[in-house]
């Protein structure tokens, strides 16, 4: 199974990667190669770069997104990976001397030209990608089974998000178990709401327990309600007061208010209110939701 996992990672590392605008701008600003000269950069400059330069240059491309990590969720249900295993996987992949493939689309007049570049995959990029998959942080099997039941087709994505040491904190993992037990009994479960819950946790990294998270949601509700009220009254968002004052000085804000923005804020407000009620209920019923022998309870979901 580990061999299959290594093969999967190899396939992901060597698949063609589109050079992003961020990478192209970095090449232009740091190495003075224009878009038309991108071929010369790969021919003349790339081999001269130090590891740290390669990491800075290609980190946006070799940083796995949630969708990239989700590809490995199913196989990680069947194989347990330790931090030592991750080290071994990296060393095995390094020995393969893999090739990285990059591509870029250039527009010349009415013609779209696609250029491809094949270069040796640098070890620093390889290691970055593999370590950020967090293969050794898979949720416990009880939690994974509960995620499968609650989120079904979205379970691989949820497991990928939770594949992080942040969620290994005792009280966080315990609460997530209780929340999934609670959610399993609901007729409808929103992935978007669950992701918002995880975002709240992430924005409070020093929270000591679930009670701190519960209290913080009141401020989120109050703030979001003010945004909804402002948008309903025809107001517009500003990043800061200076920008707002500039608009007023220049004769008002001519931006068109988007209906989607109001709907998004209203949905978020509803989710915050629901989450506060749900967390309050779970805190009150934690003992019932997670009895001492919670393994059997999870198995019955």
C-alpha angles and dihedrals in degrees: 000000000000089000089055089049091052090049090052092051091047090053091051094047094051101041115112112276124203113232104240125223088249092058093044092051089049091053091048096047099041103033103025096235116141124217091263090052096053090112090059091050091058092043100042110022113027097073091053096058123109121234093258090052091051090049092052092045101047102026092103089057098042097045105100116230123216089265089055092050092046090065089071098046097095097048090047088059087066103039130049114221123196129195088257089055090053090054090050092048090053092050092047091051092047090056090057092066091219125202123232118217121207130180136186134188117222125191116216112179104303095341128093112213120194118203125193130200128192116195135160110277107247115232092231091059092044093051093046092054096046096046093048090056085072091213091170093055101067112149113259115274093253090054093045092053090049090050090052091053097044101038103025108173091023095049096102090056094048092049089050091054091048092048093101134100088239089076093050090076104118100238094042093053091044092052092048089054090052092046092052092048088051092045092050088066094053123095093224131027124192118215089197091055092048090050089051089053090053089048089055089053091049092051089055102049094157096050109135097208145346091278090068090052090049092053093046092059091068089065091048091052092049093048095046092047089055090052092050091049091048093050092046089054090055096258125144133223122252127191091223142350094262092061090046092052090048091056091049092049092050094052107276141305112300095183116124114242111236118223090213090063092058092046090050092052092046091051091048091049091052091049092050091052092047092047093051091051092046094048090048090053093047092049089053094046100034092117092054095042094048111028119179091270095049092151091076091046091053091048090056096053 
